[in-house]
Amino acid sequence: MARNLGNLDRALRVVIGIALLSLLFVLDGGLRWIGLVGLVPLLTAAAGNCPLYSIFGLLTCPLRTRNDRARG
């Protein structure tokens, strides 16, 4: 699986993921489980690949250009 996330994008995903996961400890009742959504940005940041970016052809990783990706 090719990497399509740049370092800034990955760092922002980690911050957003941690903020969402903190809702598990801040909210009460059934709403607290919304914090589990924070696992998605954390997992995509750890993998360095976002499936939605692949679908829409987005690329924030500076290591690969669109021409490199077209070649395979």
ABEGO torsion letter per residue (X at the ends): XBBABBAAAAAAAAAAAAAAAAAAAABBEAAAAAAAAAAAAAAAAAAGBBAAAAAAGBBABAABBAAAAAAX
